[in-house]
Amino acid sequence: QSSPQPFIPVEDRQSAPEESTPNIPTPSEAEILLPTPAPPATVTPPAPEQGPGISSLQNGGVSAQSMFTSCADVTQIPQLECEALVALYNSTNGPNWANHPGWLESNTPCNWGGVNCESGTNVTRLHLEMYNLQGTIPAEIGNFTKLKYLAIIHNPGLTGSIPSEIGNLAELTNLYLNNNQLTGAIPSTLSNLSSLTYLILNNNHLTGSIPAGIGNLRQLEYFSLALNQIS
């Protein structure tokens, strides 16, 4: 039988130094320490710069106010100008355009892509570049009585002739119809565009001669017909 150990006060006891161990979390602790992934953020499309959303949703459906109904309901521009935009869209296979933001999606055509209404009451600028237009330019293009700038360019599927009605655009200063597949003669009515400064028709398949009246356009600064079949 072993003899009892002598009593040593707690304060006099010598204890071996504890080894410092790295603070490595156990697997369960590591799981706790991992940041919890945040839920996916809800992305709200920005509103168009020029006005209200063109297809805003309300209560799970499209707001009737934002849907295109008919040109008779459009108040931004004259009905004839609205009908010209619709005719252009339909005659050039609009649903298959490479880019058609807002077209026929609202009753505010001044918000449609490429359409600008600087005056606030009429279309003054129309720019459709590389939209993959396929078809022809309709006669209704002559309805834009206040149009100053018209550019329908780099659309290899755009065929047919240049409508003579373009000669009705009395305030037009810039006309760009280059890099399409337009055919036929240059309409003599272009000589009516007395304010025209740029007339760019290169890279098409235009034929015939240059209308004599083009020489009377006193404001014309640049005229390009390169890469056509002009005689």
Accessible surface in RSA format (square Angstrom, percent):
REM  Atomic radii and reference values for relative SASA: ProtOr
REM  Chains: A
REM  Algorithm: Lee & Richards
REM  Probe-radius: 1.40
REM  Slices: 20
REM RES _ NUM      All-atoms   Total-Side   Main-Chain    Non-polar    All polar
REM                ABS   REL    ABS   REL    ABS   REL    ABS   REL    ABS   REL
RES GLN A   1   234.33 131.0 143.77 105.1  90.57 215.6  61.21 130.3 173.12 131.3
RES SER A   2   105.15  88.9  76.02 101.4  29.14  67.1  52.14 111.0  53.02  74.3
RES SER A   3    87.51  73.9  73.47  98.1  14.04  32.3  44.93  95.7  42.58  59.6
RES PRO A   4   127.11  92.6 100.52  91.6  26.59  96.7 112.33  92.7  14.78  91.8
RES GLN A   5   157.99  88.3 134.43  98.2  23.56  56.1  59.31 126.2  98.68  74.8
RES PRO A   6   104.74  76.3  85.15  77.6  19.60  71.2  96.21  79.4   8.53  53.0
RES PHE A   7   169.25  84.7 137.82  85.4  31.43  81.8 144.12  87.4  25.13  71.9
RES ILE A   8    86.78  49.4  83.48  62.2   3.30   8.0  83.81  60.4   2.96   8.0
RES PRO A   9    50.22  36.6  48.58  44.3   1.64   6.0  50.22  41.5   0.00   0.0
RES VAL A  10   107.82  71.0  99.21  89.8   8.62  20.8  99.21  86.2   8.62  23.4
RES GLU A  11   145.12  83.3 108.42  82.0  36.69  87.4  63.61 123.0  81.51  66.5
RES ASP A  12    84.65  59.3  68.51  68.2  16.14  38.2  21.63  50.9  63.01  62.8
RES ARG A  13   140.79  59.1 119.38  60.9  21.41  51.0  44.23  60.4  96.56  58.5
RES GLN A  14   176.00  98.4 141.40 103.3  34.60  82.4  60.12 128.0 115.88  87.9
RES SER A  15   102.23  86.4  74.93 100.0  27.29  62.9  46.97 100.0  55.26  77.4
RES ALA A  16    88.10  81.0  62.26  96.1  25.85  58.8  68.40  96.3  19.70  52.2
RES PRO A  17   125.45  91.4 102.23  93.2  23.22  84.4 113.68  93.9  11.77  73.1
RES GLU A  18   167.00  95.9 135.67 102.6  31.33  74.6  56.34 109.0 110.66  90.4
RES GLU A  19   155.51  89.3 130.42  98.7  25.09  59.7  52.59 101.7 102.92  84.0
RES SER A  20   114.26  96.6  80.67 107.7  33.59  77.4  55.84 118.9  58.42  81.8
RES THR A  21   108.02  76.8  85.79  87.0  22.23  53.0  57.95  77.8  50.07  75.7
RES PRO A  22   100.60  73.3  78.04  71.1  22.55  82.0  90.19  74.5  10.41  64.7
RES ASN A  23   150.47 103.8 120.14 116.1  30.33  73.0  37.59  90.5 112.88 109.1
RES ILE A  24   128.43  73.1 108.74  81.0  19.69  47.5 109.61  78.9  18.82  51.1
RES PRO A  25    51.72  37.7  40.68  37.1  11.03  40.1  42.14  34.8   9.57  59.5
RES THR A  26    68.69  48.9  65.00  65.9   3.69   8.8  66.35  89.1   2.34   3.5
RES PRO A  27   110.77  80.7 102.90  93.8   7.87  28.6 110.15  90.9   0.62   3.9
RES SER A  28    69.15  58.4  64.11  85.6   5.04  11.6  47.18 100.5  21.97  30.8
RES GLU A  29    81.48  46.8  81.06  61.3   0.42   1.0  27.64  53.5  53.85  44.0
RES ALA A  30    38.00  34.9  35.88  55.4   2.12   4.8  37.29  52.5   0.70   1.9
RES GLU A  31   126.74  72.8 111.19  84.1  15.55  37.0  38.02  73.5  88.72  72.4
RES ILE A  32   138.72  78.9 113.76  84.8  24.96  60.2 120.66  86.9  18.07  49.0
RES LEU A  33   125.41  69.8  99.82  71.4  25.60  64.3 103.22  72.5  22.19  59.7
RES LEU A  34   121.89  67.9 112.88  80.8   9.01  22.7 113.63  79.8   8.26  22.2
RES PRO A  35   115.37  84.1  95.05  86.6  20.32  73.9 105.74  87.3   9.63  59.8
RES THR A  36   123.15  87.6  97.48  98.8  25.67  61.2  66.94  89.9  56.21  85.0
RES PRO A  37   118.94  86.7  95.49  87.0  23.45  85.2 107.01  88.4  11.92  74.1
RES ALA A  38    86.67  79.7  59.09  91.2  27.58  62.7  62.93  88.6  23.74  62.9
RES PRO A  39   114.68  83.6  98.09  89.4  16.59  60.3 104.48  86.3  10.19  63.4
RES PRO A  40   130.00  94.7 103.57  94.4  26.42  96.1 114.94  94.9  15.06  93.6
RES ALA A  41    88.86  81.7  59.77  92.2  29.09  66.2  67.72  95.4  21.14  56.0
RES THR A  42   131.57  93.6  99.12 100.5  32.45  77.3  71.15  95.6  60.42  91.3
RES VAL A  43   129.90  85.5 104.17  94.3  25.73  62.0 107.56  93.5  22.34  60.6
RES THR A  44   110.32  78.5  89.90  91.1  20.43  48.7  67.14  90.2  43.18  65.3
RES PRO A  45   107.51  78.4  93.39  85.1  14.11  51.3  96.38  79.6  11.13  69.2
RES PRO A  46   124.45  90.7 101.44  92.5  23.02  83.7 111.13  91.8  13.32  82.8
RES ALA A  47    76.67  70.5  50.69  78.2  25.97  59.1  55.57  78.3  21.10  55.9
RES PRO A  48    50.14  36.5  31.28  28.5  18.86  68.6  43.18  35.6   6.96  43.3
RES GLU A  49   179.90 103.3 138.62 104.9  41.27  98.3  59.63 115.3 120.27  98.2
RES GLN A  50   105.12  58.8  72.15  52.7  32.97  78.5  41.42  88.2  63.71  48.3
RES GLY A  51    24.39  30.1   0.00   N/A  24.39  30.1  19.99  54.9   4.40   9.8
RES PRO A  52    98.42  71.7  85.90  78.3  12.52  45.5  96.68  79.8   1.74  10.8
RES GLY A  53    26.48  32.7   0.00   N/A  26.48  32.7  12.37  34.0  14.11  31.6
RES ILE A  54    33.56  19.1  32.16  24.0   1.40   3.4  32.46  23.4   1.10   3.0
RES SER A  55    57.18  48.3  47.33  63.2   9.85  22.7  20.05  42.7  37.14  52.0
RES SER A  56    48.69  41.1  37.63  50.2  11.06  25.5  39.15  83.4   9.54  13.4
RES LEU A  57   125.25  69.8  97.16  69.5  28.10  70.6  97.25  68.3  28.00  75.4
RES GLN A  58   108.72  60.8  95.25  69.6  13.47  32.1  29.63  63.1  79.08  60.0
RES ASN A  59   166.16 114.6 114.74 110.9  51.42 123.8  41.62 100.2 124.54 120.4
RES GLY A  60    80.82  99.7   0.00   N/A  80.82  99.7  38.39 105.4  42.42  95.0
RES GLY A  61    31.96  39.4   0.00   N/A  31.96  39.4  31.80  87.3   0.16   0.4
RES VAL A  62    74.29  48.9  51.40  46.5  22.89  55.2  51.64  44.9  22.65  61.4
RES SER A  63    11.97  10.1   6.39   8.5   5.57  12.8   5.89  12.5   6.08   8.5
RES ALA A  64    82.23  75.6  68.69 106.0  13.53  30.8  70.14  98.8  12.09  32.0
RES GLN A  65   162.51  90.9 139.56 102.0  22.95  54.6  54.87 116.8 107.65  81.6
RES SER A  66    10.10   8.5   4.54   6.1   5.56  12.8  10.09  21.5   0.01   0.0
RES MET A  67    90.53  46.9  89.22  59.0   1.32   3.1  76.48  65.0  14.05  18.6
RES PHE A  68    43.29  21.7  22.89  14.2  20.41  53.1  22.89  13.9  20.41  58.4
RES THR A  69    81.24  57.8  51.23  51.9  30.02  71.5  56.40  75.8  24.85  37.6
RES SER A  70    45.70  38.6  43.04  57.4   2.66   6.1  38.87  82.8   6.82   9.6
RES CYS A  71    12.96   9.8   8.60   9.6   4.36  10.2   4.66  11.8   8.30   9.0
RES ALA A  72    73.82  67.9  43.79  67.6  30.04  68.3  44.58  62.8  29.24  77.5
RES ASP A  73    78.16  54.7  59.51  59.2  18.65  44.1  18.40  43.3  59.76  59.6
RES VAL A  74    12.21   8.0   0.00   0.0  12.21  29.4   0.00   0.0  12.21  33.1
RES THR A  75   132.08  93.9  99.13 100.5  32.95  78.5  73.65  98.9  58.43  88.3
RES GLN A  76    53.87  30.1  44.88  32.8   8.99  21.4  25.93  55.2  27.94  21.2
RES ILE A  77     6.88   3.9   0.00   0.0   6.88  16.6   3.02   2.2   3.86  10.5
RES PRO A  78    60.92  44.4  48.40  44.1  12.52  45.5  60.34  49.8   0.58   3.6
RES GLN A  79    89.91  50.3  82.18  60.1   7.72  18.4  23.68  50.4  66.23  50.2
RES LEU A  80   112.70  62.8 111.79  80.0   0.90   2.3 111.79  78.5   0.90   2.4
RES GLU A  81     2.21   1.3   2.21   1.7   0.00   0.0   1.69   3.3   0.52   0.4
RES CYS A  82     0.00   0.0   0.00   0.0   0.00   0.0   0.00   0.0   0.00   0.0
RES GLU A  83    64.34  36.9  60.55  45.8   3.80   9.0  25.44  49.2  38.91  31.8
RES ALA A  84     0.49   0.5   0.00   0.0   0.49   1.1   0.00   0.0   0.49   1.3
RES LEU A  85     0.00   0.0   0.00   0.0   0.00   0.0   0.00   0.0   0.00   0.0
RES VAL A  86    29.16  19.2  29.16  26.4   0.00   0.0  29.16  25.3   0.00   0.0
RES ALA A  87    20.10  18.5  12.55  19.4   7.56  17.2  19.04  26.8   1.06   2.8
RES LEU A  88     0.20   0.1   0.20   0.1   0.00   0.0   0.20   0.1   0.00   0.0
RES TYR A  89    18.06   8.4  18.06  10.3   0.00   0.0   6.20   4.7  11.86  14.6
RES ASN A  90    94.97  65.5  70.69  68.3  24.28  58.5  27.92  67.2  67.04  64.8
RES SER A  91    38.98  32.9  19.39  25.9  19.59  45.1  30.65  65.3   8.33  11.7
RES THR A  92     0.00   0.0   0.00   0.0   0.00   0.0   0.00   0.0   0.00   0.0
RES ASN A  93    50.87  35.1  43.33  41.9   7.54  18.2  17.16  41.3  33.72  32.6
RES GLY A  94     0.00   0.0   0.00   N/A   0.00   0.0   0.00   0.0   0.00   0.0
RES PRO A  95    93.47  68.1  72.60  66.2  20.87  75.9  75.19  62.1  18.28 113.6
RES ASN A  96    90.94  62.7  79.82  77.1  11.12  26.8  17.62  42.4  73.32  70.9
RES TRP A  97    11.10   4.5   0.00   0.0  11.10  26.1   0.00   0.0  11.10  18.0
RES ALA A  98    76.45  70.3  34.89  53.8  41.56  94.5  45.51  64.1  30.94  81.9
RES ASN A  99    70.78  48.8  67.53  65.3   3.26   7.8  17.71  42.6  53.07  51.3
RES HIS A 100    53.58  29.3  47.04  32.7   6.55  16.7  31.74  32.7  21.84  25.4
RES PRO A 101    64.98  47.4  52.08  47.5  12.89  46.9  64.35  53.1   0.62   3.9
RES GLY A 102     1.21   1.5   0.00   N/A   1.21   1.5   0.10   0.3   1.11   2.5
RES TRP A 103     3.04   1.2   0.00   0.0   3.04   7.1   0.00   0.0   3.04   4.9
RES LEU A 104    49.57  27.6  31.95  22.9  17.63  44.3  31.95  22.4  17.63  47.4
RES GLU A 105    66.76  38.3  59.53  45.0   7.23  17.2  27.96  54.1  38.80  31.7
RES SER A 106     3.51   3.0   3.51   4.7   0.00   0.0   3.51   7.5   0.00   0.0
RES ASN A 107    30.00  20.7  25.52  24.7   4.48  10.8  11.32  27.2  18.68  18.1
RES THR A 108    35.26  25.1  35.26  35.7   0.00   0.0  33.04  44.4   2.22   3.4
RES PRO A 109     0.03   0.0   0.03   0.0   0.00   0.0   0.03   0.0   0.00   0.0
RES CYS A 110    14.20  10.7  13.50  15.1   0.70   1.7  11.17  28.3   3.03   3.3
RES ASN A 111    18.47  12.7   2.22   2.1  16.25  39.1   0.48   1.2  17.99  17.4
RES TRP A 112     2.01   0.8   0.00   0.0   2.01   4.7   0.00   0.0   2.01   3.3
RES GLY A 113    13.66  16.8   0.00   N/A  13.66  16.8  13.17  36.1   0.49   1.1
RES GLY A 114    29.63  36.5   0.00   N/A  29.63  36.5  16.15  44.3  13.48  30.2
RES VAL A 115     5.66   3.7   0.02   0.0   5.63  13.6   0.23   0.2   5.43  14.7
RES ASN A 116    43.33  29.9  43.33  41.9   0.00   0.0   5.30  12.8  38.02  36.7
RES CYS A 117    18.48  14.0   2.07   2.3  16.41  38.6   2.41   6.1  16.08  17.3
RES GLU A 118   128.54  73.8  90.10  68.2  38.43  91.5  38.83  75.1  89.70  73.2
RES SER A 119    67.60  57.1  30.74  41.0  36.86  84.9  42.53  90.6  25.08  35.1
RES GLY A 120    48.61  59.9   0.00   N/A  48.61  59.9  30.79  84.5  17.82  39.9
RES THR A 121    83.75  59.6  81.93  83.1   1.81   4.3  68.38  91.8  15.37  23.2
RES ASN A 122    18.61  12.8  18.61  18.0   0.00   0.0   0.00   0.0  18.61  18.0
RES VAL A 123     0.00   0.0   0.00   0.0   0.00   0.0   0.00   0.0   0.00   0.0
RES THR A 124     5.89   4.2   4.66   4.7   1.23   2.9   4.66   6.3   1.23   1.9
RES ARG A 125    90.74  38.1  90.74  46.3   0.00   0.0  15.29  20.9  75.44  45.7
RES LEU A 126     0.00   0.0   0.00   0.0   0.00   0.0   0.00   0.0   0.00   0.0
RES HIS A 127    48.96  26.8  46.35  32.2   2.61   6.7  40.56  41.8   8.40   9.8
RES LEU A 128     0.00   0.0   0.00   0.0   0.00   0.0   0.00   0.0   0.00   0.0
RES GLU A 129    69.77  40.1  58.80  44.5  10.97  26.1  11.75  22.7  58.02  47.4
RES MET A 130   130.52  67.6 115.89  76.7  14.62  34.8  88.91  75.6  41.60  55.1
RES TYR A 131    17.09   8.0  17.09   9.7   0.00   0.0   9.11   6.8   7.99   9.8
RES ASN A 132    56.60  39.0  51.93  50.2   4.67  11.2  12.93  31.1  43.67  42.2
RES LEU A 133     0.00   0.0   0.00   0.0   0.00   0.0   0.00   0.0   0.00   0.0
RES GLN A 134    78.47  43.9  72.37  52.9   6.10  14.5  18.99  40.4  59.48  45.1
RES GLY A 135    23.13  28.5   0.00   N/A  23.13  28.5  20.61  56.6   2.52   5.6
RES THR A 136    61.89  44.0  61.64  62.5   0.25   0.6  39.03  52.4  22.86  34.6
RES ILE A 137     9.18   5.2   0.35   0.3   8.83  21.3   0.35   0.3   8.83  24.0
RES PRO A 138    16.05  11.7   7.98   7.3   8.07  29.3  16.05  13.3   0.00   0.0
RES ALA A 139    52.06  47.9  42.84  66.1   9.22  21.0  43.26  60.9   8.80  23.3
RES GLU A 140    69.81  40.1  67.08  50.8   2.72   6.5  22.73  44.0  47.08  38.4
RES ILE A 141     0.64   0.4   0.41   0.3   0.23   0.6   0.64   0.5   0.00   0.0
RES GLY A 142     8.46  10.4   0.00   N/A   8.46  10.4   1.68   4.6   6.78  15.2
RES ASN A 143    37.28  25.7  29.10  28.1   8.19  19.7   5.20  12.5  32.09  31.0
RES PHE A 144     0.01   0.0   0.01   0.0   0.00   0.0   0.01   0.0   0.00   0.0
RES THR A 145    78.92  56.1  72.89  73.9   6.03  14.4  63.85  85.8  15.07  22.8
RES LYS A 146    87.13  42.5  87.13  53.5   0.00   0.0  42.23  38.0  44.90  47.8
RES LEU A 147     0.28   0.2   0.00   0.0   0.28   0.7   0.00   0.0   0.28   0.8
RES LYS A 148    88.39  43.1  88.39  54.2   0.00   0.0  61.23  55.1  27.16  28.9
RES TYR A 149    39.14  18.3  39.14  22.3   0.00   0.0  24.65  18.5  14.49  17.9
RES LEU A 150     0.31   0.2   0.31   0.2   0.00   0.0   0.31   0.2   0.00   0.0
RES ALA A 151     0.38   0.3   0.38   0.6   0.00   0.0   0.38   0.5   0.00   0.0
RES ILE A 152     0.02   0.0   0.02   0.0   0.00   0.0   0.02   0.0   0.00   0.0
RES ILE A 153    18.28  10.4  18.28  13.6   0.00   0.0  18.28  13.2   0.00   0.0
RES HIS A 154    71.69  39.2  65.88  45.8   5.81  14.9  33.51  34.5  38.18  44.4
RES ASN A 155     0.00   0.0   0.00   0.0   0.00   0.0   0.00   0.0   0.00   0.0
RES PRO A 156    93.70  68.3  84.62  77.1   9.07  33.0  85.64  70.7   8.06  50.1
RES GLY A 157    25.72  31.7   0.00   N/A  25.72  31.7  19.39  53.2   6.33  14.2
RES LEU A 158     0.00   0.0   0.00   0.0   0.00   0.0   0.00   0.0   0.00   0.0
RES THR A 159    60.05  42.7  60.05  60.9   0.00   0.0  44.13  59.3  15.92  24.1
RES GLY A 160    21.59  26.6   0.00   N/A  21.59  26.6  18.79  51.6   2.80   6.3
RES SER A 161    63.37  53.6  54.63  72.9   8.74  20.1  22.47  47.8  40.91  57.3
RES ILE A 162     5.96   3.4   0.03   0.0   5.93  14.3   0.03   0.0   5.93  16.1
RES PRO A 163    13.43   9.8   5.34   4.9   8.09  29.4  13.43  11.1   0.00   0.0
RES SER A 164    55.27  46.7  48.70  65.0   6.57  15.1  23.60  50.3  31.67  44.4
RES GLU A 165    59.65  34.2  57.16  43.2   2.49   5.9  22.92  44.3  36.73  30.0
RES ILE A 166     0.26   0.1   0.26   0.2   0.00   0.0   0.26   0.2   0.00   0.0
RES GLY A 167     6.17   7.6   0.00   N/A   6.17   7.6   0.47   1.3   5.70  12.8
RES ASN A 168    91.67  63.2  73.21  70.7  18.46  44.5  20.03  48.2  71.63  69.2
RES LEU A 169     0.31   0.2   0.00   0.0   0.31   0.8   0.31   0.2   0.00   0.0
RES ALA A 170    63.67  58.5  55.81  86.1   7.85  17.9  56.69  79.8   6.98  18.5
RES GLU A 171    55.08  31.6  51.32  38.8   3.75   8.9  26.94  52.1  28.14  23.0
RES LEU A 172     0.00   0.0   0.00   0.0   0.00   0.0   0.00   0.0   0.00   0.0
RES THR A 173    41.62  29.6  41.62  42.2   0.00   0.0  32.66  43.9   8.96  13.5
RES ASN A 174    27.53  19.0  27.53  26.6   0.00   0.0   0.00   0.0  27.53  26.6
RES LEU A 175     0.00   0.0   0.00   0.0   0.00   0.0   0.00   0.0   0.00   0.0
RES TYR A 176    45.79  21.4  45.79  26.1   0.00   0.0  29.90  22.5  15.89  19.6
RES LEU A 177     0.04   0.0   0.04   0.0   0.00   0.0   0.04   0.0   0.00   0.0
RES ASN A 178    16.31  11.2  16.31  15.8   0.00   0.0   0.00   0.0  16.31  15.8
RES ASN A 179    43.42  29.9  35.73  34.5   7.69  18.5   7.34  17.7  36.08  34.9
RES ASN A 180     2.67   1.8   0.00   0.0   2.67   6.4   0.13   0.3   2.54   2.5
RES GLN A 181    64.81  36.2  63.68  46.5   1.12   2.7  14.51  30.9  50.29  38.1
RES LEU A 182     0.10   0.1   0.10   0.1   0.00   0.0   0.10   0.1   0.00   0.0
RES THR A 183    59.29  42.2  59.29  60.1   0.00   0.0  43.30  58.2  15.99  24.2
RES GLY A 184    27.19  33.5   0.00   N/A  27.19  33.5  24.19  66.4   3.00   6.7
RES ALA A 185    59.89  55.1  47.57  73.4  12.32  28.0  47.57  67.0  12.32  32.6
RES ILE A 186     5.74   3.3   0.00   0.0   5.74  13.8   0.00   0.0   5.74  15.6
RES PRO A 187    17.50  12.8   7.25   6.6  10.25  37.3  17.50  14.4   0.00   0.0
RES SER A 188    75.71  64.0  68.70  91.7   7.01  16.1  37.24  79.3  38.47  53.9
RES THR A 189    42.80  30.4  39.96  40.5   2.84   6.8  42.80  57.5   0.00   0.0
RES LEU A 190     0.00   0.0   0.00   0.0   0.00   0.0   0.00   0.0   0.00   0.0
RES SER A 191    35.40  29.9  20.43  27.3  14.97  34.5   3.87   8.2  31.53  44.2
RES ASN A 192    90.36  62.3  69.13  66.8  21.23  51.1  20.42  49.2  69.94  67.6
RES LEU A 193     0.00   0.0   0.00   0.0   0.00   0.0   0.00   0.0   0.00   0.0
RES SER A 194    75.60  63.9  68.86  91.9   6.74  15.5  43.61  92.9  32.00  44.8
RES SER A 195    43.38  36.7  39.05  52.1   4.33  10.0  12.26  26.1  31.12  43.6
RES LEU A 196     0.00   0.0   0.00   0.0   0.00   0.0   0.00   0.0   0.00   0.0
RES THR A 197    30.75  21.9  30.75  31.2   0.00   0.0  24.57  33.0   6.17   9.3
RES TYR A 198    80.96  37.8  80.96  46.1   0.00   0.0  38.36  28.8  42.60  52.5
RES LEU A 199     0.00   0.0   0.00   0.0   0.00   0.0   0.00   0.0   0.00   0.0
RES ILE A 200    17.00   9.7  17.00  12.7   0.00   0.0  17.00  12.2   0.00   0.0
RES LEU A 201     0.09   0.0   0.09   0.1   0.00   0.0   0.09   0.1   0.00   0.0
RES ASN A 202    24.02  16.6  24.02  23.2   0.00   0.0   1.49   3.6  22.53  21.8
RES ASN A 203    48.63  33.5  40.32  39.0   8.32  20.0   8.98  21.6  39.65  38.3
RES ASN A 204     5.10   3.5   0.14   0.1   4.96  11.9   0.94   2.3   4.15   4.0
RES HIS A 205    79.19  43.3  77.16  53.6   2.03   5.2  59.68  61.5  19.51  22.7
RES LEU A 206     0.00   0.0   0.00   0.0   0.00   0.0   0.00   0.0   0.00   0.0
RES THR A 207    60.84  43.3  60.84  61.7   0.00   0.0  44.03  59.1  16.81  25.4
RES GLY A 208    31.48  38.8   0.00   N/A  31.48  38.8  26.85  73.7   4.63  10.4
RES SER A 209    72.58  61.3  63.88  85.3   8.70  20.0  30.29  64.5  42.29  59.3
RES ILE A 210    81.20  46.2  64.67  48.2  16.53  39.8  64.67  46.6  16.53  44.9
RES PRO A 211    19.02  13.9   7.17   6.5  11.85  43.1  17.78  14.7   1.24   7.7
RES ALA A 212    97.88  90.0  69.43 107.2  28.45  64.7  80.63 113.6  17.25  45.7
RES GLY A 213    18.43  22.7   0.00   N/A  18.43  22.7  12.41  34.0   6.02  13.5
RES ILE A 214     8.55   4.9   6.19   4.6   2.36   5.7   6.19   4.5   2.36   6.4
RES GLY A 215    58.18  71.8   0.00   N/A  58.18  71.8  38.18 104.8  20.01  44.8
RES ASN A 216    97.81  67.4  85.32  82.4  12.49  30.1  21.08  50.7  76.73  74.2
RES LEU A 217    11.72   6.5   2.14   1.5   9.59  24.1   2.54   1.8   9.18  24.7
RES ARG A 218   196.53  82.5 162.62  82.9  33.90  80.7  68.58  93.7 127.94  77.5
RES GLN A 219    99.96  55.9  94.63  69.2   5.32  12.7  17.28  36.8  82.68  62.7
RES LEU A 220    40.80  22.7  16.01  11.5  24.80  62.3  16.01  11.2  24.80  66.7
RES GLU A 221   132.87  76.3  94.98  71.9  37.89  90.2  39.50  76.4  93.37  76.2
RES TYR A 222   122.68  57.3 120.29  68.4   2.38   6.2  77.27  58.1  45.41  56.0
RES PHE A 223    66.15  33.1  35.50  22.0  30.64  79.7  35.50  21.5  30.64  87.7
RES SER A 224    18.98  16.0  14.73  19.7   4.24   9.8   8.02  17.1  10.96  15.3
RES LEU A 225    29.44  16.4  17.77  12.7  11.67  29.3  18.43  12.9  11.01  29.6
RES ALA A 226    61.47  56.5  47.36  73.1  14.11  32.1  59.01  83.1   2.46   6.5
RES LEU A 227   128.98  71.8 107.74  77.1  21.24  53.4 116.40  81.7  12.58  33.9
RES ASN A 228    24.13  16.6   0.36   0.3  23.77  57.2   0.56   1.3  23.57  22.8
RES GLN A 229   100.58  56.2  83.36  60.9  17.22  41.0  55.26 117.6  45.32  34.4
RES ILE A 230    46.22  26.3  16.54  12.3  29.69  71.6  16.54  11.9  29.69  80.6
RES SER A 231   115.34  97.5  59.89  79.9  55.45 127.7  83.10 177.0  32.24  45.2
END  Absolute sums over single chains surface
CHAIN  1 A    13822.6      10833.1       2989.5       8067.0       5755.6
END  Absolute sums over all chains
TOTAL         13822.6      10833.1       2989.5       8067.0       5755.6
